[in-house]
Amino acid sequence: IDQVTKRIADYRALNEVPSNVSIPADAVTASASGLDPHISLANARLQAPRVAQACNISPDRVLRLIDGATDGRDLGILGEPGVNVLMLNLALDKEH
């Protein structure tokens, strides 16, 4: 619990997320293998302003790239949509 609490605080500080905004679980935990190439849409969107600043592009452009790198539910009904981080990073690289 202490480790997750610290990760939440670090995530809030890094991404300037106010205390009244929930932090997605995948932002402060890891998959069993640590190799999952996807993050939640909520996690990606919370990071968008920081990524936009780092890449020197507009936050709206980052959000559009996030939408383009988002995979739907498995078989259209299972799980939640996820952002393919590899595909998003490749798209961001093309922007600058």
C-alpha positions as CSV (number, residue, x, y, z in Angstrom):
1,I,0.0,0.0,0.0
2,D,2.9,2.4,0.8
3,Q,4.4,1.8,-2.6
4,V,1.1,2.5,-4.5
5,T,0.5,5.6,-2.3
6,K,4.0,6.9,-3.3
7,R,3.3,6.1,-7.0
8,I,0.1,8.1,-6.8
9,A,1.8,11.1,-5.3
10,D,4.6,10.9,-7.9
11,Y,2.1,10.5,-10.8
12,R,0.1,13.5,-9.5
13,A,3.3,15.7,-9.3
14,L,4.7,14.6,-12.6
15,N,1.5,15.2,-14.5
16,E,0.1,18.0,-12.4
17,V,-3.1,16.1,-11.6
18,P,-5.2,17.8,-8.9
19,S,-6.1,15.8,-5.8
20,N,-9.8,15.7,-6.8
21,V,-9.0,13.8,-10.0
22,S,-8.9,10.0,-9.7
23,I,-5.7,8.3,-10.8
24,P,-6.2,5.2,-13.1
25,A,-5.1,2.0,-11.5
26,D,-2.8,1.1,-14.4
27,A,-0.9,4.3,-13.7
28,V,0.3,3.1,-10.3
29,T,0.4,-0.7,-10.7
30,A,2.1,-3.1,-13.1
31,S,1.0,-6.1,-15.1
32,A,2.3,-9.4,-13.9
33,S,4.9,-9.5,-16.7
34,G,5.4,-5.7,-16.9
35,L,5.3,-6.1,-20.7
36,D,1.7,-5.0,-21.6
37,P,2.0,-2.5,-24.4
38,H,-1.3,-0.8,-23.5
39,I,-2.3,1.8,-21.0
40,S,-5.8,2.9,-20.2
41,L,-7.4,5.8,-22.1
42,A,-7.8,7.7,-18.9
43,N,-4.1,7.3,-18.1
44,A,-3.0,8.5,-21.5
45,R,-5.3,11.5,-21.4
46,L,-4.0,12.6,-18.0
47,Q,-0.5,12.5,-19.4
48,A,-1.4,14.4,-22.6
49,P,-0.5,17.9,-21.4
50,R,2.9,16.8,-20.2
51,V,3.6,14.9,-23.4
52,A,2.4,17.8,-25.5
53,Q,4.8,20.2,-23.7
54,A,7.7,17.7,-24.0
55,C,7.0,17.2,-27.8
56,N,6.3,20.9,-28.4
57,I,2.9,20.1,-30.0
58,S,-0.6,21.1,-29.0
59,P,-2.5,19.1,-26.4
60,D,-5.3,18.7,-28.8
61,R,-2.9,17.1,-31.3
62,V,-1.7,14.7,-28.6
63,L,-5.3,13.8,-27.8
64,R,-6.0,13.0,-31.5
65,L,-2.9,10.8,-31.6
66,I,-4.1,9.0,-28.5
67,D,-7.4,8.4,-30.1
68,G,-5.6,7.0,-33.2
69,A,-3.5,4.6,-31.1
70,T,-6.5,3.4,-29.1
71,D,-7.6,-0.2,-29.6
72,G,-11.2,-1.2,-29.0
73,R,-12.5,-3.9,-26.7
74,D,-11.5,-7.5,-27.5
75,L,-14.1,-9.0,-29.8
76,G,-16.0,-5.8,-29.4
77,I,-17.3,-6.6,-25.9
78,L,-14.4,-7.8,-23.6
79,G,-12.3,-5.5,-21.5
80,E,-11.8,-1.8,-21.9
81,P,-10.2,0.1,-24.8
82,G,-6.5,0.6,-24.4
83,V,-3.9,2.9,-25.9
84,N,-1.1,1.1,-27.6
85,V,1.9,3.0,-26.2
86,L,4.3,1.8,-29.0
87,M,2.0,3.0,-31.7
88,L,1.4,6.3,-29.9
89,N,5.2,6.9,-29.4
90,L,5.8,6.2,-33.1
91,A,3.1,8.7,-34.1
92,L,4.5,11.3,-31.7
93,D,8.0,10.8,-33.2
94,K,6.6,11.6,-36.6
95,E,5.2,14.9,-35.3
96,H,8.7,16.4,-34.5
